[in-house]
Amino acid sequence: MNGLPNHNLLGASGCFLEAIDHLMLFAKTDVTILIEGETGTGKELAARAAHEFSDRQGKPFIPVNCGALPEALAESELFGCERGAYTDAKQARRGLVMEANNGTLFLDEVEAMPPRVQVALLRFLQDRSFRPVGSTITHSCDVRVIAATNMPLEHLAKNSGFRYDLIFRLKALSVRLPPLRERGEDVLILAKVLLRRFSKQYAIPEPAISIETESWFKRYHWPGNVRELENILLRGLFLSEGGVLHIPSPESCMHDHEDNSIKLDLHFSDAKAAAIARFELHYLTNVLHQAEGNVTQAARISGTERSAFRKLLRRHNLSADSYRLKT
């Protein structure tokens, strides 16, 4: 077993170990790191590991989900505000940047950061100084920034206006965490370690993994990566019978209910509409699965407006809530 077991970063594949080696090298510097990887690949775990292996160990580690920050309040959440800076600013408040002083600020889903805040972050990365919203006084603090994204920032810069100069600052050092489908036998290594951990946690005898399930684990695409594996194992543990873990393939379940044949008895326009509807349903369910039910992220992945994406969900009677992974 290789990787960083104490930080739940486990695996033996070459691409994974190379990423971890780079992460550990970069951790010993004080330079900004960008961690790239799909949803569920362990970006926050990697950021915490980099913090723990740095000289800032024992200092604050402040995680921020940029996608969850209200756009109107994002700048004040990060950099603080003065009393009266906006309607609800009843008192001065220091932001998350100052909370992370002497430690590490982890900016997850940095691709969702509003343009105005991108400017403020760029200024902070340049000289570690900032002004709280509504203030004329410049503050300084000693913070190491680690950012993470599940989307290519260069693509966003071309198509959505993400600042190129901010990309250069964030990507001073970068690490790509490979998706589970690229990690070969790692899926079985992880499955056995996680199953043993869950069995102990919930006081359930550890079941053996059936040969059919092992085979499916290696074939499955894993759009939700390690996080999806965790949830599938957890559900399978509670449903296991006879000391064996059997997990039916979602792919086969989906295909069992999917009619891909062309209806030759329909008018061309009707057959075309039916085919488009089947495609939309298949596409939407896969995007929701990948985004773990986050409609904003799913819309971003699909390249559609959030309102248009929600309209498609209503058309197909899909609920985003049912795609949120629960642990």
N, C-alpha and C positions, 0 to 999 in steps of 0.2 A: 504494500500500500504506500503510495506516494502522495505528494501534494502537501496540504496543511490540515491534517485531521483535526487539530484543536480549533480550527476556524471553519470546520465543515466544508473545506475545499478539498475534495477527494478525487483521485483518479490516477491512472498510470499511462494514459495515451501521450504520445509525443507532443501533440499540439497543445494539450492542456498543461503539461509540465513546463513547456517553453514559456507559456503565458505566466505561470506562477513564478518561474525563475526571473523573468523580466520585472514582475511586480515587486519581488523582494529586493532586486537591485535598485529599483526606482524608490522604494520605501525609504532607503537610507539617505536619499537626497531630500531637499526641501522644495523641490520643483513641483509645479502643478502637474497632476496626472489626469488623463482622460481614459476612463475604462469603457470600452465599447463591447457590446454584446446584446444578443436577443433577450427578450423578457424571460426571466427565470434562470439565467445562466450563473447567477451569484455575484452580481456587480457590487451590491452593498457588502456582502461578506468579504469580497476582495478589498474593498475600500477600508473596512474595519481592520483587516489583516495588515494592510499597508500602514495604517495608523499605529497599530500595536508593535510593528517592527521598526518604527521610526523613533527619532529622539523625542517625539511628542507623546510617547506612551505614558499613560496615566493622566494626561491632560484631556480636556473635553473633546469628544467626538460628536459633532452636531449634524445629524442627517436632515436634509431638506428635500421634500418631493416637489420639484418645481412645477410639475403638472397639477398639483393640488393647491397651489397658491392662487388666490383670487387676483385677477389681473390688476384691478384697481388698488390692491393693497400689497402687491408683491414687493415693491421697492421698500415700503416701510417695514414689512415682515423681515426682510433681510438686513436693512441698514438702520432701522429704527426711525423714530419721528419725534418732532417737538409737539408740545401741547398746542392744539388748535391748528395743526398742519392740514387737517381735513375734518369733516363734520363730526366723525365719531372719535376723534383724537382728544379725549378728555384729559389726558396727561401725557407727559413725555415718556417714551418707552424705547429701550435699547433693543436692537434687532438681533437676529441669529448670528450675524457676523461677529458682533461683540461677545455673544455667548460663547463663541468658539475661540476666543482669544487665547493664545498660546497653544491651541490644539489644532484640530482638523475640521474643516467645513466640507461636508459631502453633499454635492449638488446632484441629486438623482433626477433623471428625465430633464437634463439641462436643455434639451431641444425645445421644451415647452416654455422656456423663459420669455416673457414679453419683451418687445424691442426696447422700451424705455429702461428696463432693468438690465438688459444686455449692455447698455451704455455705462450704467453705474458699475456693473461687474467688471467691465473692461478697465475702467479707471482704477478700481480696487486692485485688480491683478497687476496693473502696471506699477503702482507705488504703495499698495496696502493702505491707502487712505480713502475716506468716504465722508459724505455729508448726510446726516439723517434728513429725512423729508421735512421741509419747513425750516431747516437750520442754515445759518451762514457760516457755521464753524466746521472746520475740517478735523476729523478724528483719524487716528491711526491705530491699527492693532496688528498683532503678529499671528497670522492665520495661514495654515497650509490648506490649499484648496484641492480637493479631488472631485472630479465631475464624472458623470456616467450618462451614457445615451444608448438607446436601442435602435437608433436611426443614423444613417450616414449624415453627418453635419454638412459636408460639402454639398450633398444633394439638396438639403434644406436651404443652404445659402443661395443656390441657383434658382430654387423654385419658391421659397417662402420667405426670403429676406433675412435669414439668420446671418449675423455679421461675420464676414470672413476674418476680420482682424481679431474677433473674439475666438474664433476657431484656432487661430495660430497661438493665442495665449493659452487656451485650454489644452491644446494638443502638444505642449512642449515635450511631454513624454506620454506615450499611449500604449495601452495594453488591450488586446482583443481576446475576450473569453470565448472560446469556440462553443457552438451549440452542441447539444448532446448527440445529435445525429452524426456529428463529425468525429466523435470520440470513441468509436468502436466498442471494445469490450468494457469501457468505463461504465456503461449503463448497467451491466450485470454486477460489477464491483459495487457501485452505488446502491443498487437495489438490495443487495444482501446486507450491506452495512446499515442502511436506513431501516430495513425490515427488522433487523436485530434491535435497533434502537427503539423503534415504535413498540415492539413486542415487550420490551423491558418497561417502557414508559407506561403502557396501559395494562401491564400484568397479564398479557395473553401469550400462551405458548407460541414460540416462533414456528410458523409453518414453513415447509419446504416450498420452493418455487417450482411449479410444474415445468416440464420440458417444453410444452406448448407455449406457456407464458414467457419463458426465457427466449424462445424463438421469436415470439411477437415483439418482445422488448427490443430485439436487435433489428427488426424490420420497421418498426413504427417511426414516424417522422419526428415526434416529440416537439410540437410547436410551442409548448409551454416549458420545455427543457427540464431542468432538475426539479423545479417547483412543481411541475405537473407530475413528474415521477413520484415525488413525495406524496402528493394527494391521491394518486392512483393506488399506491402501496397502502396508504392508510385506510382507504375504503376497502381494498382487497383484504386487509388484515381482519377487519371486523366481519367480513362476509365469508372468510375462508372456512372450509369444512374438511373434516378428516385429516387435519394436519397438513393440508396442501393448499397453496395459494393458486387459484385459477382466476385469471383476468381475461374476460372476453375482449376481443378487439373492437374498439370503437369504429374502426374502418369497416369491419364486416357488418356491424350493427347498422351503420349508416347505409351501406349498400343494400342490405336486406330490405330497407324501406324506400329505396330510391329506384325509380323506374327510369332507366336511361334509354329505353327504346324510343324510336321515332314513330309517332302515331300517323301512319299513312292514311288512315281513314278520315283525318281532319283536313280542313282547308289549310293551304300553306300558311296564311297569316296566323291561324289559330295554333298550328303546330309550332310555328316560330315563337309565338308568345309563350307557349307551354315550355319550350326548351329554355327560353330566357329566364322564366320563373324558376326552373330547376337549377339553372346556373346561379342565379341570384341567391337562392336559398343555400346552396352548397358554399358559395363564396362568403356569404355573411356569417354562416356558422363557423367557418374556419378562421375568419378574421376576428370574430368575437372570442374564439378559443385562444388565439394567439395573444390578444389584448387582455385576456382574463376578465372580460365583461366591462372593461373601461371604454365607454362609448367615445370619449374624446380621442383616446389613443387609437381605437379601431377606425375612426373616421380619418385620422391622420395617416394610418397605414394604407387605407384604401384610396387616399387622395380626394376625398369628398368633404363637403361642408358637414359640420356636426348635425345641423338641422336636416339636411338631405339624407344623412345616414340614418337618423332616427325615423324618418319617413319610410325608408326601406324596411326597417325593423318592424314598424307597425303594419306595413303591407303584408309581411310574411308572418305576422303574429309571433315575433321572436322577443323574448325577454332577456336583456343583457344580464340581469341578476343571476340567471341560471348558469352563466358561464364564469362567474366569479369563483376562483378556487378558494376553498376553505380548509384551514388547518386546525 
